[in-house]
Amino acid sequence: MAHEVHRCYFISSIRLTDQAEQLGEISGLVARLSRDAEVERDTQERVSRILADVRLEGLDAVLRYTEIFDGLSLDSSRLRVPAEDLAKSLADLRASDPDLILALESLIANVRRFAQGQRNCVSDLNLNLPGGGTVGERWVALSRVGLYIPGGRAFYPSTLAMTVIPAQVAGVRRIVAVTPPKGEGPDPLVLATAALLGLEEIYTLGGAQAIAWLAFGEPAVDLIAGPGNRFVAEAKRQLQGRCGIDSVAGPTELLIIADGCADAAILAEDMLAQAEHDPDAAAVLISEDQALLDQVALELEGRVAASPRRTILEQSLPAHGLLICASRKQAIAFAQEWAPEHLELAVGDPEAWAPFLTTAGALFLGPSSGEAFGDYGAGPNHVLPTSRTARYSSPLGVATFLKRQSLIQLNPADAASMAPWVQRLAQAEGLYHHAMSAEHRVERRHRGR
C-alpha cells in the first residue's frame, strides 16, 4: 500500500512504494479521486426522471423543475433575453468598468484567433479515381447547437466566450445558449459578454431541465456543449444519441508534475486555483522531491487560512487533494491512468516529458505556463473533458461543431472496374441486390455503347 504521511490537516501526503505499479497503488489512487458511486446513482435516477418528463410535457415540465430546484416561477413568454437588454448591459459595462471590457476583448481576440487557426487546419479531401471520378469528404457546420453557460455559484464570462466563439467560427447557423435564472434577473455580465460576442439567442434556464429543453424542445439542437454541475453533465450523457455532446465535463481536475526547480508558493497557488472552483474539484501534485512537497503543504496551510475562498477550499482539498512523492516513471504512469483535465509540467525539461503524457485534456509546459492562463484566454479552449474521458475525448473546439461528410462521384468507367469485386463481396455476404445494383450499372454502360 502507498505510505501516507500527514503533514497538513486537510490534504493527504503520500509516498508510493517501489512496487507501486505491481501492487496496484496507482490504480487505487485514481479510484480514490473518483466521485462517490452512491451520489452518481442518485444523480442518474433524478436526471432520468427530468428528461422523461420534459420529453413528454415539454416546457411545462421545464418550468415546474425550475420552480422546484431554483425556487423561481418563470414566465414562458419571457425566457429569451431581449436584444435591447443585451445592448444596454454592454453599454453599462463600458461606462462602469472599461478595464473589464478591455480584458474581455483580449480574451475574445485570443480565443477567436486560435479558433480561426483550427478552422484553417480543417480541410476537405478529394482523391481522383482512375476512371475520372472522385472520392473524398468535406467538413460541414452543424445547423443548430445548444450551449450551457454555468451560473449557479458564479458566472464565468470566459466560458461563454470559449463555447460561443468556436461555434461561430465553425459557421453554425443557430446558436442557442442557456444559463441558470436568478431572482434578480440575468447577470448583467452574462448579457454584456453575450452582446460583445454577438450572441443573439440566450435563455434563462438552467440545470438538467435546460439540457432536456435544448434536446426535446423547440430548439431541437444537433449538439449540446458546455460545462455544468453533475446534473448537467449526466443529462448530456443520457441524451447522447438523441443529439451530440462535446464531452462529459464534470468537476475540474488538475495534476501538477514538479521537480526541485519549481516554486512551492506558485505550486500551492495553482492547486488552490483549481480547488476553489467547486467542493468536488481535484488538485494533485506529484514530485520526486519530498522536501518540495513539504514546502507546498506549508504554503497551502497558510494560504487556505487567509483565503476568501476558504470554505470551498476546506471541502475540496480534503476530499480530492493529494501530494504524492513518486519517481518519474510512477508520475507518468499515474498521469496516464488518471487522464486529468489539466496537466501542468512544472519541470525544467517539459519537452522531455510531453511525449509520454498523451491522455490529459490539456498540457501546460514549463513553470510559467500556469493553468489560469488557459482559463482566461491564452488561446486554446478551457472546456475540457474530465472524469478520465480525456483518454478518448478532445477539448472543445471548432471541430466540435463540424462534421465530416463523405463524397463519392463515380464515372461509368470507375463503376465498371469496381463492379466485379463489389458483386463478389456482396454475394459472399448474401446481399443479392447489392450485387445486382453493381451489375446493372455495368450492363447499362454496355447498352449505352
Secondary structure as GFF3:
##gff-version 3
##sequence-region A 1 449
A	DSSP	beta_strand	3	8	.	.	.	ID=ss1
A	DSSP	beta_strand	11	15	.	.	.	ID=ss2
A	DSSP	alpha_helix	20	23	.	.	.	ID=ss3
A	DSSP	alpha_helix	25	32	.	.	.	ID=ss4
A	DSSP	alpha_helix	37	57	.	.	.	ID=ss5
A	DSSP	alpha_helix	59	70	.	.	.	ID=ss6
A	DSSP	three_ten_helix	76	78	.	.	.	ID=ss7
A	DSSP	alpha_helix	83	96	.	.	.	ID=ss8
A	DSSP	alpha_helix	98	121	.	.	.	ID=ss9
A	DSSP	beta_strand	125	128	.	.	.	ID=ss10
A	DSSP	beta_strand	134	141	.	.	.	ID=ss11
A	DSSP	beta_strand	144	148	.	.	.	ID=ss12
A	DSSP	alpha_helix	157	170	.	.	.	ID=ss13
A	DSSP	beta_strand	174	178	.	.	.	ID=ss14
A	DSSP	alpha_helix	188	197	.	.	.	ID=ss15
A	DSSP	beta_strand	202	203	.	.	.	ID=ss16
A	DSSP	alpha_helix	207	216	.	.	.	ID=ss17
A	DSSP	beta_strand	223	225	.	.	.	ID=ss18
A	DSSP	alpha_helix	230	239	.	.	.	ID=ss19
A	DSSP	beta_strand	244	245	.	.	.	ID=ss20
A	DSSP	beta_strand	253	258	.	.	.	ID=ss21
A	DSSP	alpha_helix	264	275	.	.	.	ID=ss22
A	DSSP	beta_strand	282	287	.	.	.	ID=ss23
A	DSSP	alpha_helix	290	306	.	.	.	ID=ss24
A	DSSP	alpha_helix	310	320	.	.	.	ID=ss25
A	DSSP	beta_strand	321	325	.	.	.	ID=ss26
A	DSSP	alpha_helix	328	338	.	.	.	ID=ss27
A	DSSP	beta_strand	342	346	.	.	.	ID=ss28
A	DSSP	alpha_helix	350	353	.	.	.	ID=ss29
A	DSSP	three_ten_helix	354	356	.	.	.	ID=ss30
A	DSSP	beta_strand	362	365	.	.	.	ID=ss31
A	DSSP	alpha_helix	371	375	.	.	.	ID=ss32
A	DSSP	three_ten_helix	389	391	.	.	.	ID=ss33
A	DSSP	three_ten_helix	398	401	.	.	.	ID=ss34
A	DSSP	beta_strand	402	409	.	.	.	ID=ss35
A	DSSP	alpha_helix	412	428	.	.	.	ID=ss36
A	DSSP	alpha_helix	432	448	.	.	.	ID=ss37
###
